[in-house]
Amino acid sequence: MLVSSKPARRVLHVLFLALFLPLFALPLLVIVAASFATNWSGALPSGATLAHYRDLARGDALTALLTSLGTALAASLAALAAGTWAALAAQRLGRRARRVLDGLFLLPLAVPSVVVGLALLVAFSRPPLLLNGTPQIVILAHTVLVTAFAHQSVTAALARLDPAYEQSAAGLGARPAYVLWRVTLPLLLPSLTAAAGLCFALSMGELSATMMLYPPDWLPLPVQIFAATDRGALFSGAALAVALMATTLLVLLAVSRLRTRAGYR
């Protein structure tokens, strides 16, 4: 450990708990408590009920959750493919060209996501690429917003990758496509799964650009959470938020298992 003294470690643990509980754990606990409440007029919620969760199964929440899952999965896979391809291609470029490419991928992060949504809305509202009012434009917006994370993750992994593996395979007569498929990508698999998990989590919670683009028949769960809280149904919105967090966490745990197995390989 960086700190060898036992009293100093205790001080750090106390400091960590003092920062973690109010800043991270407490807001999540408040959301969970509100999802089981019917009233909150005092320090603690009252009127414990499961009605909000029963409504999730009967209403449009399940459809919205499946919509968010489909959007996040499609956007994550597209972002992972685009980011990995760009990172691999950047290896053959000069330093200045790599910087330009990195800047292009990081550009959507430098502006608010609502600006990205507006840009896509203007760009794809007329032929020949008329995507306005379709689920594809929502998936495209999510892909644009999360591709930078996939690209940066794969780029960092490639920088740490020992070129001796690829050189040895090429020296034995392997073609570039074979080296890529059988050597490079398996070595990058832990980073690829980590990037996919990050892209999925960010896509599941994206709201600003989605609000500008979603069609009526493609309603992601964050939009429904916003709509519920906007009309005053705070406890129902809390239950929707818990469902969103739980689903995202389960998928991330599954991705973490895949990453662990890939690391052992």
C-alpha positions as CSV (number, residue, x, y, z in Angstrom):
1,M,0.0,0.0,0.0
2,L,1.1,3.6,-0.5
3,V,0.5,4.3,3.2
4,S,2.3,1.9,5.6
5,S,1.3,3.5,8.9
6,K,-1.7,1.9,10.5
7,P,-3.0,5.2,12.0
8,A,-2.6,7.0,8.7
9,R,-4.6,4.2,7.0
10,R,-7.4,4.6,9.5
11,V,-7.5,8.3,8.9
12,L,-7.7,7.7,5.1
13,H,-10.5,5.1,5.6
14,V,-12.5,7.6,7.7
15,L,-11.9,10.3,5.2
16,F,-13.0,8.0,2.4
17,L,-16.2,7.1,4.2
18,A,-16.9,10.8,5.1
19,L,-16.7,11.7,1.4
20,F,-18.2,8.5,-0.1
21,L,-21.3,8.3,2.0
22,P,-22.8,11.8,1.5
23,L,-21.6,12.2,-2.1
24,F,-22.3,8.8,-3.6
25,A,-24.0,6.3,-1.3
26,L,-26.6,8.6,0.3
27,P,-28.2,9.9,-2.9
28,L,-28.6,6.3,-4.1
29,L,-30.1,5.2,-0.8
30,V,-32.6,8.1,-1.0
31,I,-33.7,7.0,-4.4
32,V,-34.2,3.4,-3.2
33,A,-36.1,4.5,-0.1
34,A,-38.3,6.8,-2.2
35,S,-39.2,3.9,-4.6
36,F,-40.9,2.1,-1.7
37,A,-42.7,5.1,-0.2
38,T,-46.1,6.8,-0.7
39,N,-45.3,9.9,1.3
40,W,-42.2,11.8,2.4
41,S,-43.1,14.7,4.6
42,G,-40.5,14.1,7.4
43,A,-37.0,13.0,7.8
44,L,-37.8,9.5,6.6
45,P,-40.3,8.2,4.1
46,S,-43.6,6.7,5.1
47,G,-46.2,4.4,3.7
48,A,-44.1,1.5,2.6
49,T,-45.5,-0.1,-0.6
50,L,-44.5,-2.3,-3.5
51,A,-47.2,-0.7,-5.8
52,H,-44.6,1.3,-7.7
53,Y,-42.7,-1.9,-8.7
54,R,-45.9,-3.7,-9.5
55,D,-46.8,-0.8,-11.9
56,L,-43.5,-1.4,-13.6
57,A,-44.5,-4.8,-14.8
58,R,-48.0,-3.7,-15.9
59,G,-47.3,-0.3,-17.5
60,D,-45.0,1.0,-20.3
61,A,-42.0,0.9,-18.1
62,L,-41.0,-2.6,-19.2
63,T,-41.2,-1.6,-22.8
64,A,-39.1,1.5,-22.0
65,L,-36.5,-0.6,-20.2
66,L,-36.3,-3.0,-23.2
67,T,-36.0,0.0,-25.5
68,S,-33.1,1.4,-23.4
69,L,-31.4,-2.0,-23.4
70,G,-31.7,-2.3,-27.2
71,T,-30.4,1.2,-27.7
72,A,-27.5,0.7,-25.4
73,L,-26.5,-2.6,-26.8
74,A,-26.7,-1.4,-30.4
75,A,-24.8,1.8,-29.6
76,S,-22.2,0.0,-27.5
77,L,-21.4,-2.5,-30.3
78,A,-21.3,0.2,-33.0
79,A,-19.1,2.4,-30.8
80,L,-16.8,-0.5,-30.0
81,A,-16.4,-1.4,-33.7
82,A,-15.8,2.2,-34.8
83,G,-13.5,3.0,-31.9
84,T,-11.4,-0.2,-32.3
85,W,-11.1,0.3,-36.1
86,A,-10.0,3.9,-35.7
87,A,-7.5,3.0,-32.9
88,L,-6.0,0.2,-35.1
89,A,-5.9,2.4,-38.1
90,A,-4.2,5.3,-36.2
91,Q,-1.2,3.0,-35.5
92,R,-0.1,3.5,-39.1
93,L,-0.5,7.3,-39.0
94,G,2.0,9.9,-38.0
95,R,1.9,11.6,-34.6
96,R,0.2,14.7,-35.9
97,A,-2.4,12.7,-37.8
98,R,-3.1,10.6,-34.7
99,R,-3.7,13.8,-32.7
100,V,-6.1,15.1,-35.3
101,L,-8.0,11.7,-35.2
102,D,-8.1,11.7,-31.4
103,G,-9.4,15.3,-31.5
104,L,-12.2,14.3,-33.9
105,F,-13.3,11.4,-31.6
106,L,-13.2,13.6,-28.5
107,L,-15.1,16.5,-30.1
108,P,-18.6,15.2,-29.1
109,L,-17.4,15.3,-25.5
110,A,-16.3,18.9,-25.7
111,V,-19.8,20.1,-26.4
112,P,-23.1,19.5,-24.5
113,S,-24.9,16.3,-25.6
114,V,-28.0,18.4,-26.5
115,V,-25.8,20.1,-29.1
116,V,-25.0,16.7,-30.6
117,G,-28.7,15.9,-30.7
118,L,-29.5,19.1,-32.4
119,A,-26.7,18.6,-34.9
120,L,-28.0,15.1,-35.8
121,L,-31.6,16.4,-36.0
122,V,-30.6,19.1,-38.5
123,A,-28.3,16.8,-40.5
124,F,-30.8,13.9,-40.9
125,S,-34.1,15.7,-41.3
126,R,-33.9,15.8,-45.1
127,P,-33.2,13.3,-47.8
128,P,-31.1,11.5,-48.8
129,L,-30.6,10.4,-45.2
130,L,-33.9,10.9,-43.5
131,L,-33.6,9.5,-40.0
132,N,-35.7,12.0,-38.1
133,G,-38.5,10.2,-36.2
134,T,-36.8,6.8,-36.3
135,P,-35.1,4.7,-33.6
136,Q,-31.9,4.7,-35.8
137,I,-31.3,8.4,-35.1
138,V,-31.4,7.8,-31.3
139,I,-29.0,4.9,-31.6
140,L,-26.7,7.1,-33.8
141,A,-26.7,9.8,-31.2
142,H,-25.8,7.4,-28.5
143,T,-23.0,6.0,-30.7
144,V,-21.6,9.4,-31.4
145,L,-21.6,10.2,-27.7
146,V,-19.9,7.1,-26.4
147,T,-17.5,6.2,-29.2
148,A,-14.8,8.5,-27.8
149,F,-14.6,6.3,-24.7
150,A,-14.2,3.1,-26.7
151,H,-11.5,4.7,-28.9
152,Q,-9.5,6.0,-26.0
153,S,-9.7,2.7,-24.2
154,V,-8.5,0.7,-27.1
155,T,-5.8,3.3,-28.0
156,A,-4.4,3.1,-24.4
157,A,-4.4,-0.7,-24.6
158,L,-2.6,-0.7,-28.0
159,A,0.1,1.6,-26.5
160,R,0.7,-1.0,-23.8
161,L,0.7,-4.0,-26.1
162,D,4.0,-5.6,-26.8
163,P,4.6,-5.5,-30.6
164,A,6.7,-8.7,-30.3
165,Y,3.6,-10.8,-30.5
166,E,2.5,-9.4,-33.8
167,Q,6.0,-9.4,-35.1
168,S,6.5,-13.1,-34.2
169,A,3.2,-14.1,-35.9
170,A,4.1,-12.1,-39.0
171,G,7.6,-13.6,-39.0
172,L,6.1,-17.1,-39.1
173,G,4.2,-16.2,-42.2
174,A,0.8,-15.2,-40.8
175,R,-1.1,-12.7,-43.0
176,P,-2.1,-9.3,-41.5
177,A,-5.8,-10.3,-41.2
178,Y,-4.8,-13.5,-39.4
179,V,-2.5,-11.6,-37.0
180,L,-5.3,-9.1,-36.3
181,W,-8.0,-11.8,-35.6
182,R,-5.9,-14.4,-33.8
183,V,-3.3,-12.3,-32.0
184,T,-4.1,-8.6,-31.6
185,L,-7.8,-8.8,-30.8
186,P,-7.5,-11.6,-28.3
187,L,-4.8,-9.6,-26.5
188,L,-7.1,-6.6,-26.5
189,L,-10.1,-8.5,-25.3
190,P,-10.0,-7.3,-21.6
191,S,-9.9,-3.7,-22.8
192,L,-12.6,-4.3,-25.3
193,T,-15.0,-5.7,-22.7
194,A,-14.2,-2.8,-20.4
195,A,-14.9,-0.3,-23.1
196,A,-18.1,-2.0,-24.0
197,G,-19.3,-1.9,-20.4
198,L,-18.5,1.8,-20.1
199,C,-20.3,2.6,-23.4
200,F,-23.3,0.6,-22.3
201,A,-23.6,2.3,-18.9
202,L,-23.2,5.8,-20.4
203,S,-25.8,5.0,-23.1
204,M,-28.3,3.6,-20.6
205,G,-28.3,6.9,-18.7
206,E,-28.1,9.4,-21.6
207,L,-31.0,11.9,-21.6
208,S,-30.2,15.3,-23.2
209,A,-29.7,14.2,-26.8
210,T,-32.4,11.5,-26.5
211,M,-35.0,14.1,-25.5
212,M,-34.5,15.9,-28.8
213,L,-34.6,12.9,-31.0
214,Y,-36.7,10.0,-29.7
215,P,-39.8,9.1,-31.7
216,P,-43.1,8.4,-29.8
217,D,-42.8,4.6,-30.4
218,W,-39.1,4.5,-29.1
219,L,-39.2,5.8,-25.6
220,P,-36.1,5.0,-23.5
221,L,-36.4,4.6,-19.7
222,P,-34.5,7.8,-18.8
223,V,-37.0,9.8,-20.8
224,Q,-39.9,8.1,-18.9
225,I,-38.2,8.8,-15.6
226,F,-37.9,12.5,-16.6
227,A,-41.6,12.6,-17.6
228,A,-42.7,10.9,-14.4
229,T,-40.8,13.3,-12.2
230,D,-41.9,16.3,-14.3
231,R,-45.5,15.6,-13.6
232,G,-44.9,15.1,-9.9
233,A,-44.8,11.3,-9.7
234,L,-41.6,11.3,-7.8
235,F,-42.0,8.0,-6.1
236,S,-42.9,6.2,-9.4
237,G,-39.9,7.9,-11.0
238,A,-37.7,6.7,-8.2
239,A,-38.8,3.1,-8.8
240,L,-38.0,3.5,-12.5
241,A,-34.6,4.9,-11.6
242,V,-33.9,1.8,-9.4
243,A,-34.9,-0.5,-12.2
244,L,-32.6,1.4,-14.5
245,M,-29.7,1.2,-12.1
246,A,-30.3,-2.5,-11.3
247,T,-30.4,-3.5,-15.0
248,T,-27.3,-1.5,-15.8
249,L,-25.5,-3.0,-12.8
250,L,-26.4,-6.6,-13.8
251,V,-25.1,-6.1,-17.3
252,L,-21.9,-4.5,-16.0
253,L,-21.4,-7.5,-13.7
254,A,-21.8,-9.9,-16.6
255,V,-19.3,-7.8,-18.6
256,S,-16.9,-7.9,-15.7
257,R,-17.1,-11.7,-15.6
258,L,-16.3,-11.8,-19.3
259,R,-13.4,-9.4,-18.8
260,T,-12.0,-11.5,-15.9
261,R,-12.1,-14.6,-18.1
262,A,-10.5,-12.8,-21.0
263,G,-7.7,-11.6,-18.7
264,Y,-7.0,-15.2,-17.6
265,R,-6.8,-16.3,-21.2
